[in-house]
Amino acid sequence: MPFTKRTLIVIATVALALAVPAAAEIVYTPTNISIPVGSSYNIDLNQDGVADFTLRSSLLQDYCNDGDGFMWSLTVTSANGNAVVTSVGHISSTYAGALLNSVPVNGGEGFVTGSSVMAALAWGFCGTGTLGEWLNQPDRYLGLEFRDADHNVHYGWVKLSTVAYVDHLEHLHTSTVLSGFAYETVAGRQIFTGQTSDTR
């Protein structure tokens, strides 16, 4: 059957559509999730049923010569070869960086796999002190690197606010709130912390 002019136009249009690369798309998931002490939350960035990162709020108790000591910690654990941006200036650090808004997350960052300390607070007879960049920080971002089912690298972020302090009676008060996360669907393309669409 001979091609008509209309048929040729349809074929050309379909061919052109197939030739154009897929546009970048940022997938943003708003949340309002509290992570109390003794609990954790799994982040599934691409909603494939597999946890990509786990946030955990923990309280440990120890005993020293003079009495009890305590430590609260907030950690992030990366699964399946995923990673988080490290603290500023500490490329080999195991501490997760608390990034400000509009910071680029890409292959030029320092990343750490496995479990990373976000914040820690110690008190009692075993000593006092703090660790990490996340203690009492509102609206900061974890920079993320994660791999999809085809092992392609994507970049994303998680937004959190944290508070932890010990009152005059040595009672711990904490608040960890996860308010959203996002990732770039195009492998290898950077994302900015706080970015929720491809137009900034």
ChimeraX attribute file (.defattr): number of C-alpha atoms within 10 A of each C-alpha:
attribute: neighborCount
match mode: 1-to-1
recipient: residues
	/A:1	3
	/A:2	5
	/A:3	8
	/A:4	8
	/A:5	8
	/A:6	9
	/A:7	11
	/A:8	11
	/A:9	12
	/A:10	11
	/A:11	11
	/A:12	12
	/A:13	12
	/A:14	11
	/A:15	11
	/A:16	10
	/A:17	11
	/A:18	10
	/A:19	9
	/A:20	8
	/A:21	7
	/A:22	9
	/A:23	9
	/A:24	13
	/A:25	14
	/A:26	19
	/A:27	17
	/A:28	20
	/A:29	15
	/A:30	13
	/A:31	12
	/A:32	10
	/A:33	13
	/A:34	17
	/A:35	19
	/A:36	16
	/A:37	18
	/A:38	12
	/A:39	12
	/A:40	17
	/A:41	17
	/A:42	14
	/A:43	18
	/A:44	14
	/A:45	24
	/A:46	18
	/A:47	10
	/A:48	10
	/A:49	9
	/A:50	14
	/A:51	16
	/A:52	24
	/A:53	24
	/A:54	16
	/A:55	21
	/A:56	21
	/A:57	22
	/A:58	16
	/A:59	16
	/A:60	11
	/A:61	13
	/A:62	12
	/A:63	12
	/A:64	11
	/A:65	7
	/A:66	9
	/A:67	10
	/A:68	14
	/A:69	17
	/A:70	19
	/A:71	20
	/A:72	22
	/A:73	22
	/A:74	24
	/A:75	20
	/A:76	25
	/A:77	19
	/A:78	22
	/A:79	17
	/A:80	15
	/A:81	13
	/A:82	21
	/A:83	26
	/A:84	30
	/A:85	28
	/A:86	28
	/A:87	22
	/A:88	15
	/A:89	9
	/A:90	14
	/A:91	14
	/A:92	11
	/A:93	17
	/A:94	20
	/A:95	26
	/A:96	28
	/A:97	26
	/A:98	26
	/A:99	24
	/A:100	16
	/A:101	14
	/A:102	13
	/A:103	14
	/A:104	20
	/A:105	24
	/A:106	21
	/A:107	14
	/A:108	8
	/A:109	16
	/A:110	20
	/A:111	24
	/A:112	24
	/A:113	18
	/A:114	15
	/A:115	19
	/A:116	23
	/A:117	22
	/A:118	26
	/A:119	25
	/A:120	21
	/A:121	20
	/A:122	21
	/A:123	19
	/A:124	17
	/A:125	15
	/A:126	17
	/A:127	12
	/A:128	12
	/A:129	9
	/A:130	14
	/A:131	14
	/A:132	20
	/A:133	20
	/A:134	27
	/A:135	22
	/A:136	14
	/A:137	16
	/A:138	16
	/A:139	18
	/A:140	21
	/A:141	28
	/A:142	24
	/A:143	29
	/A:144	29
	/A:145	27
	/A:146	23
	/A:147	17
	/A:148	16
	/A:149	8
	/A:150	6
	/A:151	11
	/A:152	11
	/A:153	19
	/A:154	23
	/A:155	29
	/A:156	30
	/A:157	29
	/A:158	25
	/A:159	24
	/A:160	22
	/A:161	19
	/A:162	21
	/A:163	15
	/A:164	20
	/A:165	17
	/A:166	13
	/A:167	9
	/A:168	7
	/A:169	6
	/A:170	11
	/A:171	8
	/A:172	17
	/A:173	13
	/A:174	16
	/A:175	15
	/A:176	23
	/A:177	18
	/A:178	20
	/A:179	16
	/A:180	19
	/A:181	25
	/A:182	25
	/A:183	30
	/A:184	26
	/A:185	19
	/A:186	17
	/A:187	16
	/A:188	14
	/A:189	16
	/A:190	18
	/A:191	27
	/A:192	22
	/A:193	26
	/A:194	23
	/A:195	22
	/A:196	21
	/A:197	15
	/A:198	13
	/A:199	7
	/A:200	8
